[in-house]
């Protein structure tokens, strides 16, 4: 199901897109909600307004204290306001980890709720979550590091790596795969069905295209799996091994990957539906070195908010990617929608906020886990969210969290 995607208005922010879902043109309309959701939203608006009018009395309570033993950060009035806000949603069922930075300083880094309900294990800022399609930015960065090494070019045609291709795919390049303009279908099977690298290449190369190459933007998870295959072919290493050596180790990210981090069981969040245990990704049908190729390289990597902040910092410098490579990563190559206000780069979305500022972001999820990475580059705000129970309350919480962090009034 395609979730709503609503461009933020100047009065506030309200938008959401799960990049795991297939879609052609996001629906630019408000979310239709029931009476209960309307009541929640009304209450939420009052809650957020209360932070500016009455918040100081509750901000000095014990809930905002800095807990060094868990590595938590709740700093300054903004950090305490955000902490109090999220605490109200823990009562609604939210569990997850958040990191918010303002002007280069972390004001909130904390876990909320339970990572494992059966064992009563709390979430911390070091809990590992499935980050879904945020994986795509790592695949894109891996391609760019190989280009920096002179081993490939984003303008290369895919026949260079996959051999003979059908006539309709002969013009397809790595750039087309990176920008979702290759015309490929979204997926070739469920995330946890067995699929080898050779099988997904064969199915993609032999199957009919949904659109002509370069004709339009159409989100394709399969396209990023093909990019992951190219990473392996060119580097001569397994996908995760290459990412660890080229990206994660230089960025200081020990807790990001598929299998190589070898997290203790208590460090990996268990996923839940509204009522039942779903489990962890590591409990699902994976190969010995990670997920099968319906998921590999397009999603499913596990990480922590702490590691993703380290990734953010690495992208601010040139330790991993050169200035030219980052320019390719964040260039708004193709429009995602008819309005032209949101574009896709290489593994990132670049969106006009409607406030004469730019948001660089991506999210991902599988209906259970959800993760969001949003960098308001002109407003100096970074927000990282990970959750293991993607309930309906999460949207209202994130709307309020973003508006509070940005100093905006509640979304209407």
C-alpha positions, 0 to 999 in steps of 0.5 A: 500500500502506498502511504501518503506523501504530503508536501510540508506547508509553511504552517507546519510539516506533515508528510510520510513516504515508505520507500519500500512500497512501489509507487509511480506518482505520490498522492499529494493530498491530506491523509484521510483519517477516522474520528479517533485519528482526528481527535489524536491530531487535535490533542497533539496540536494542543500538546505541541503548543503547550511546550511553548506556553507551559512546557518549562514546568514539565521540562524540569521534571526527571524525564529529561535527565541525562542518563550516562549509563545508557549513552542517552543525550537530552540536552537543553530546552529543545532536547527536553521538550522533544523528550517530553513529547516522545514520552507521551507517545510511549504511552500510546505504544511507540517504541524506538530510538531517536536522534535529533541534532540542531546546528551540529549539536546532538540535543536528543539521542535516546531509546523509548519503549521495549526492544523485546516485549517478551524479555522486557528489554528496553530500547537504547540508542545502541539498539539495532533496527532494520532500516529498510530502504535507507540501505539504498544510500549505502548501495549508491555510495558503494557505486560511487566509491568504485567510480572514484577508484576508476573501476566503473562509471555511472554512465556505463551500460549494464551490458558491460556487467551482465553480458548480452541484454535484450534490445529494450535494455541496451541503453540502460545505465547505472545512472538509470538504476540509481535514479529509478528511471531504468523502467524496471518493475519494483520487485521480483518476489517477497523479501524473504523468498530464496533468490540468488544473484544470478536469478535476479539478474536473469529475471531482470534482464529477460523480463519485460520493462514497465516503461522504456529506459529513461522515460520516467521515474518508477521506484524499483527495489530490483534496480538497487539489487542489480546495483548490489550485484555490480558492486560484487562483480566489480569489487570481487567481494561480497556486498556486505564485506565491500560496504564494511571496508569502503563505508562503515569502517572509515565512518566508524560504524561498527553496528551497521550491516547484515551479519558481520556486526554479530550483535548480541541478541539483546541488541537487536530490536524485535518487530511487532504488529499492533498485537503480535510478535513478528520477530527480528530480521535475523530470524527470517529466511536469509542466506548465510551472508545476509538476505536473499537478492529480493532484499539484498542491496535495496533494503534490510540493513540493520543499524543504530541511530548512533551509527547513522549519525556517524554516517551523517558526519562522514557525509559532511566531509570527504573521508569516504566520498569526494566532493564530486561524488557527493554532488552526484549523490545529492543532485536532484536528478529526476522529479518524483512527482508532478509538482516538481518539488521532490526529486530523486538523487542517488539513494536520496530524495531531495525535497523543497520544504515550501519554506524556501529550504531544502530537505534531503531524506530517505526512509524505509520499512516493511510494515513492521520496522520503519526508519527515517533519515531527514536532514533539513540542510538550510535549517541545521536540523537532523532527525533520525528515527527507528521503530520496531512497531510502526503504529498509526500514532507514529505519524502524529508523533513525527509531525509534532517532533519535526515541527518542534525541532524546526520551531514551526507551529503544529501541522493543520 
